Amino acid sequence: MLTTKLNSYTFNKNGIWYFSRRVPADLRRHYRTNRIAYSLRTKSVRDARIRAMSDAAKLDRHWHILRISSEDLPGKHLLTDAVQEPVAEPAVDEYSLKDAVAVYLRLKGHDRPPTFEAAVRRSCGYLIDCCGMKALKDYLRSDATKFRDYLFAKGLNGASVARIFGTVRAVINLALSEFGLAIVNPFSNVYFNQKEGVKKRLPVKTEDIKKVQAECYKADDEMRWLVALVADTGIRLAEGAGLLRSDFINKDGILCVRIRPHSWRSLKTASSERVVPLVGSAKWAAERILEEPNSSQFAFPKYNNGERTSANSASAALNKWLKGKIGEGYTMHSFRHSMRDRLRAVECPSDIIDQIGGWLTQGVGASYGEGYSPEVMQKWLLLS
């Protein structure tokens, strides 16, 4: 619930102070949103006031620069098209991070989901916030270490920092190659502890899985069908949430779920595309979905609007429900860890485990042939 504001730039939500600033109308073409809002990561009124005023001042300076750089040349409307100067390409030593992002998205962003571009812009945006917009040649090793410390100071864990650094490094590497710049990427080989702040995901215990499944049978609704499906397959929550009813297929006399990419929900890796036989609560969930007189093509219409699968919404709601049933420390992704342990416990061969879970199997031979049949996978799933 929102409480009294400290000033026009802040509001409080659940005890945490947030910064909020409307983007001026004349500068909205530079942004993908009409309002800039983010957590100040503090519950302290004093710290929130200081940080908000500092950030507001930085925005004012930045907006002033944007206005100056985008102002039209006086008398430009009197020039004829014949004498207007063409827009020149940047000099070789003037290619900026903005140019790098543009070429990266142009070459790598084809047929990628909106989250891909958002991740690239967010990661490079962090770098701009920390070190400023510079020509690629002007970024130094000191900028890279400063950027690392800045990310950790924001409260990000080692895994998130590694992901952001990986994106920035890839953007700059591609730009250096495309622009023909003989520059060493300063964001390569930067040391940081990738395990810092990372919480180990716990697998759900066998007795708790049975407890959750019993609750799913009792509730017998769309949300619980999704939980039950994940619990006895170990598929990723987003994979399940984005399924079509037609993705449940009969193969060799066995009810299976076909995990494949869709325009509204991509897959994490190429190895994620697979067919998984259904047993236990997963089979029950699939049968309930197929029996439902629903005009929607989606297995879980609650989390699909036809454009994008709302995996984050599903995760938030189901994790909250799960917490109320088996306590803290578990999420829907914990079932994926549990499935790996369950298959290990019955001494299932690792390559069969990989095929069931969509994990990448190492070695050239793994890519040969069509893999294991549903009958073989079903045998191990029934044992687990």
C-alpha positions in Angstrom: 0.0 0.0 0.0 1.3 3.4 -0.9 2.0 5.9 1.9 2.9 9.6 2.2 5.5 10.8 -0.3 8.8 12.3 0.8 8.7 14.5 -2.2 7.4 14.4 -5.8 10.0 11.8 -6.7 9.3 9.1 -4.1 6.7 6.8 -2.8 6.7 3.9 -0.3 5.5 0.4 -1.1 5.6 -2.3 1.5 8.2 -0.4 3.5 10.6 0.1 0.6 11.1 3.6 -0.9 10.8 3.9 -4.7 11.9 6.7 -7.1 9.4 7.8 -9.7 9.8 10.5 -12.3 7.6 11.3 -15.4 9.6 11.7 -18.6 9.0 15.1 -20.2 6.8 15.1 -23.3 9.5 16.5 -25.6 11.9 13.7 -24.6 9.6 10.7 -24.7 10.9 9.6 -28.1 14.2 8.7 -26.3 12.4 6.3 -23.9 10.3 3.1 -24.1 8.1 4.3 -21.2 6.5 7.5 -20.0 7.7 7.1 -16.4 11.0 6.1 -14.8 10.4 4.1 -11.7 12.6 1.8 -9.6 13.4 0.8 -6.1 15.8 2.9 -4.1 16.6 -0.2 -2.1 16.2 1.4 1.3 13.7 1.6 4.1 15.4 4.7 5.6 13.5 8.0 5.0 16.8 9.9 5.2 18.6 7.7 2.7 15.6 7.7 0.4 15.4 11.5 0.3 19.2 11.8 -0.4 19.2 9.2 -3.2 16.0 10.5 -4.8 17.3 14.1 -4.9 20.6 12.9 -6.3 19.0 10.8 -9.0 16.6 13.6 -9.9 19.5 16.0 -10.4 21.3 13.4 -12.6 18.2 13.1 -14.7 17.8 16.8 -15.1 21.4 17.1 -16.3 20.9 14.2 -18.7 17.7 15.7 -20.1 19.4 19.0 -20.5 22.1 17.4 -22.7 19.4 15.5 -24.7 17.6 18.7 -25.4 20.8 20.5 -26.5 21.9 17.7 -28.8 18.5 17.3 -30.4 17.7 21.0 -31.0 17.0 21.9 -34.6 19.5 24.1 -36.4 18.0 27.7 -36.5 16.6 28.4 -40.0 16.7 24.8 -41.0 13.2 25.1 -42.4 14.5 27.6 -45.0 17.1 25.2 -46.5 16.3 23.3 -49.7 16.6 19.6 -49.8 19.5 20.0 -52.4 21.8 21.7 -49.9 21.0 19.8 -46.7 24.0 18.0 -45.5 23.6 14.2 -45.4 24.0 12.4 -42.1 27.5 11.2 -41.9 28.6 7.8 -40.5 30.6 8.1 -37.3 34.3 8.2 -37.6 36.0 4.9 -36.8 37.1 6.1 -33.4 33.7 7.6 -32.5 31.6 4.5 -32.5 29.7 4.6 -29.1 28.0 2.0 -26.9 24.8 3.2 -28.5 26.1 2.1 -31.9 27.2 -1.2 -30.5 23.8 -1.9 -29.1 22.1 -1.0 -32.4 24.3 -3.3 -34.5 24.0 -6.1 -31.9 20.2 -6.0 -31.9 20.1 -5.8 -35.7 22.3 -8.8 -36.2 21.4 -11.0 -33.2 17.8 -9.9 -32.5 16.1 -11.4 -35.5 13.2 -13.7 -34.4 14.1 -13.3 -30.8 11.5 -12.6 -28.1 11.0 -9.0 -26.7 12.8 -10.1 -23.5 16.0 -10.5 -25.5 16.1 -6.8 -26.5 15.0 -5.8 -23.1 17.9 -7.7 -21.5 20.4 -6.1 -23.8 19.2 -2.6 -23.3 18.9 -3.1 -19.5 22.4 -4.5 -19.2 24.0 -1.7 -21.3 21.8 0.8 -19.5 23.4 -0.2 -16.3 26.8 0.5 -17.8 25.7 4.0 -19.0 24.3 4.8 -15.6 27.6 3.8 -14.0 30.2 5.0 -16.5 28.3 7.2 -19.0 27.8 6.9 -22.7 31.3 6.8 -24.3 33.0 6.0 -27.5 34.0 2.3 -27.4 37.7 3.2 -27.4 37.2 5.3 -24.3 36.0 2.5 -22.0 38.9 1.4 -19.8 39.7 -1.5 -17.5 38.9 0.8 -14.6 35.4 1.3 -16.0 34.9 -2.5 -16.0 35.9 -2.9 -12.4 33.9 0.2 -11.4 30.9 -1.4 -13.2 31.4 -4.6 -11.4 31.4 -2.9 -8.0 28.4 -0.8 -9.0 26.3 -3.8 -9.8 27.2 -5.5 -6.5 26.4 -2.3 -4.7 22.9 -2.4 -6.3 22.3 -5.6 -4.4 22.6 -8.0 -7.3 24.0 -11.4 -6.7 27.0 -13.0 -8.5 24.8 -14.9 -11.0 23.0 -11.7 -12.1 26.3 -9.8 -12.4 27.8 -12.6 -14.5 24.7 -12.5 -16.8 24.9 -8.7 -17.2 28.7 -8.7 -17.8 28.2 -11.5 -20.4 25.7 -9.4 -22.3 27.8 -6.2 -22.2 30.9 -8.2 -23.3 29.0 -9.9 -26.2 27.6 -6.5 -27.4 31.1 -4.9 -27.4 32.8 -7.9 -28.9 30.4 -8.0 -31.9 30.7 -4.2 -32.4 34.5 -4.3 -32.4 34.4 -7.0 -35.0 31.8 -5.3 -37.2 33.4 -1.9 -37.0 36.9 -3.2 -37.5 38.3 -1.7 -34.3 41.6 -3.1 -33.0 40.6 -2.6 -29.3 40.9 -5.1 -26.4 37.5 -5.4 -24.8 38.0 -4.1 -21.3 35.0 -6.1 -20.0 36.6 -9.4 -20.7 38.1 -11.5 -18.0 36.9 -9.3 -15.1 37.1 -11.2 -11.8 34.2 -11.4 -9.5 32.7 -14.0 -7.2 29.8 -15.6 -9.2 28.5 -17.3 -6.0 28.2 -14.1 -4.0 24.7 -13.7 -2.7 23.4 -16.7 -4.6 20.9 -18.8 -2.7 21.0 -22.5 -3.4 17.7 -23.8 -4.7 16.4 -26.7 -2.6 14.7 -29.7 -4.2 11.3 -30.5 -2.8 11.3 -33.5 -0.5 9.4 -36.6 -1.6 6.9 -36.3 1.2 6.3 -32.6 0.4 5.8 -33.5 -3.3 3.0 -36.0 -2.3 1.5 -33.3 -0.1 1.4 -30.8 -2.9 0.0 -33.3 -5.3 -2.8 -34.1 -2.9 -3.6 -30.4 -2.6 -3.7 -30.2 -6.4 -6.2 -33.1 -6.7 -8.3 -31.5 -4.0 -8.4 -28.0 -5.6 -8.7 -29.3 -9.2 -8.4 -26.0 -11.0 -6.2 -24.5 -13.7 -3.4 -23.2 -11.4 -3.1 -26.6 -9.6 -3.1 -28.4 -13.0 0.0 -26.5 -13.8 1.6 -27.3 -10.5 0.8 -31.0 -10.9 2.2 -31.1 -14.4 5.5 -29.6 -13.3 5.7 -31.8 -10.2 5.9 -35.1 -12.1 7.8 -33.9 -15.2 10.4 -31.4 -14.0 9.6 -29.2 -16.9 10.3 -25.4 -16.5 7.4 -23.4 -15.3 7.5 -21.2 -18.5 7.5 -24.3 -20.7 4.4 -25.6 -19.0 2.5 -22.2 -18.8 2.9 -21.6 -22.6 1.6 -25.0 -23.7 -1.2 -25.5 -26.2 -3.9 -28.1 -25.7 -2.5 -29.7 -28.9 0.9 -30.0 -27.3 -0.5 -33.0 -25.4 -0.1 -35.9 -27.8 -0.4 -39.7 -27.8 2.9 -41.3 -28.9 3.3 -45.0 -29.1 0.2 -45.4 -27.0 1.6 -43.1 -24.2 0.2 -39.7 -23.3 3.1 -37.2 -23.7 3.7 -33.5 -23.6 5.5 -32.0 -26.5 7.8 -29.1 -25.5 8.4 -26.9 -28.5 9.0 -23.1 -29.1 6.0 -20.9 -29.8 5.9 -17.2 -30.8 4.5 -16.4 -27.4 6.9 -18.5 -25.4 10.4 -19.4 -26.6 12.6 -22.1 -25.1 15.8 -21.6 -23.1 18.0 -23.8 -25.2 17.8 -25.9 -28.4 18.0 -29.1 -26.2 14.8 -27.9 -24.4 12.7 -29.0 -27.3 11.6 -32.5 -26.5 8.7 -35.0 -25.8 8.1 -36.1 -22.2 5.9 -39.0 -21.2 3.4 -38.2 -18.5 2.9 -40.2 -15.3 1.3 -39.6 -11.9 0.0 -36.1 -11.3 1.3 -34.8 -14.6 -0.9 -37.4 -16.5 -3.8 -36.5 -14.3 -3.3 -32.7 -15.1 -3.1 -33.4 -18.8 -6.3 -35.4 -18.8 -8.2 -32.7 -16.8 -7.0 -30.1 -19.3 -8.1 -32.1 -22.3 -11.5 -32.9 -20.7 -12.2 -29.2 -20.0 -14.8 -27.8 -22.4 -12.6 -24.7 -23.2 -12.7 -22.8 -26.4 -9.1 -21.5 -25.8 -6.3 -23.2 -27.7 -4.0 -22.7 -24.6 -3.7 -25.3 -21.9 -3.5 -22.5 -19.4 -5.4 -19.5 -20.8 -5.0 -17.7 -17.5 -1.4 -17.0 -18.3 -1.6 -16.4 -22.0 -3.1 -13.4 -23.9 -2.0 -14.6 -27.3 1.1 -12.3 -27.4 3.3 -13.4 -24.5 3.1 -16.1 -21.8 2.9 -14.4 -18.4 5.5 -16.8 -16.8 6.4 -14.2 -14.1 2.8 -13.9 -13.1 2.5 -17.7 -12.9 5.7 -17.9 -10.9 4.6 -15.2 -8.4 1.2 -16.7 -7.8 2.3 -20.4 -7.6 5.3 -19.7 -5.5 3.1 -17.9 -3.0 0.7 -20.8 -2.9 3.6 -23.3 -2.6 5.0 -21.4 0.3 1.7 -21.7 2.2 1.7 -25.5 1.7 5.3 -26.6 2.3 7.0 -23.5 3.8 9.9 -21.2 2.9 12.9 -22.0 0.7 11.0 -23.7 -2.2 9.8 -22.4 -5.6 8.2 -24.1 -8.6 11.7 -24.5 -10.0 12.5 -26.7 -7.0 10.5 -29.5 -8.7 13.0 -29.5 -11.5 15.8 -30.1 -9.0 13.7 -32.8 -7.4 13.1 -34.6 -10.6 16.9 -34.8 -11.3 17.4 -36.2 -7.8 14.5 -38.7 -8.1 15.9 -40.1 -11.4 19.4 -40.3 -9.9 17.9 -42.2 -6.9 16.7 -45.0 -9.2 20.0 -45.0 -11.1 18.5 -43.7 -14.3 21.3 -43.2 -16.9 22.4 -39.6 -17.1 21.6 -39.2 -20.8 18.0 -40.3 -20.2 17.8 -37.8 -17.4 19.1 -35.1 -19.7 16.5 -36.0 -22.4 13.6 -35.9 -19.9 14.7 -32.5 -18.5 15.9 -30.9 -21.7 19.4 -30.5 -20.3 22.3 -30.5 -22.8 24.2 -33.8 -23.0 27.9 -33.4 -23.6 29.7 -35.2 -26.4 29.3 -35.4 -30.2 27.4 -38.7 -30.0 24.6 -37.1 -28.1 23.4 -35.3 -31.2 23.1 -38.6 -33.2 19.8 -40.4 -33.7 16.4 -39.5 -32.3 17.0 -40.2 -28.7 15.1 -42.5 -26.3 11.6 -43.6 -26.9 8.7 -42.5 -24.7 8.4 -46.1 -23.5 12.0 -46.1 -22.1 11.6 -42.7 -20.5 8.2 -43.6 -19.0 9.8 -46.7 -17.4 12.3 -44.5 -15.4 9.7 -41.9 -14.6 7.4 -44.5 -13.1 10.3 -45.8 -11.0 11.2 -42.3 -9.7 
